[in-house]
């Protein structure tokens, strides 16, 4: 019995940092920076839709008195809506885990979109009263906003206004069709061979991010014209080749800095910057703060 008690994780209860945005809309944020599993609870009725984002670590949603469990891991999102029953939050957060949740009434949510927003499947009349679940990846642009919400350090008097702007920005990015483009629906990419070639282009530049090929070299390598490379890449990934690579490099740099294993110079070299000053300038352009200040959690 003694050895069993040793391996059990320490469990504690805590609370979300809750920010009211406006009627029917609020933001929940939480950093578990302890060595214990933290239990978070928040009553949510069935008139609300929930958007959950995990930027670090892992957490588990527990429903129906423990009968159903749903994981959310680092760099992933989870959308939950069930008009038939309340979905109160009971969340078990692992040590060193960061989460942000947007909770918005379905009435307010429907009012945000124009009538032609039929690409949001659960906004259609047929699905309006059906439960909905969707998991996905957190894009680099979403990660920036989430980090800003988690690292808020401005005057407390503007917190509500700041969070309101960031919450709506996050929703916009979540439903941005170009960023989450469905490759099967891109008219240019009906040919599966082209899809595979462009995916290979992405794999090449991310694998060689420190010394990426030129666009022409990349086009030649994957067997597409320069024009088709540019057009197709933007259709799939929502950005130009080098803008995508810049976001990717900054995301890798952010994670390397958070690991605490490398200093600023080493991280810069790993993502392709020969001088620390160039890396610092690039990082500040992306995240609005220097690498050192980011690690220290100040802006």
Helices and strands as residue ranges (DSSP letters): H 2-7, E 11-13, E 17-22, E 25-32, E 37-42, E 48-56, E 58-63, G 64-66, E 68-73, E 76-81, E 89-93, E 97-105, H 106-112, G 121-123, E 132-137, H 140-150, G 156-158, H 159-174, G 183-185, G 187-189, H 192-207, G 209-211, H 215-222, H 226-237, H 241-259, H 264-270, H 276-287, H 291-296
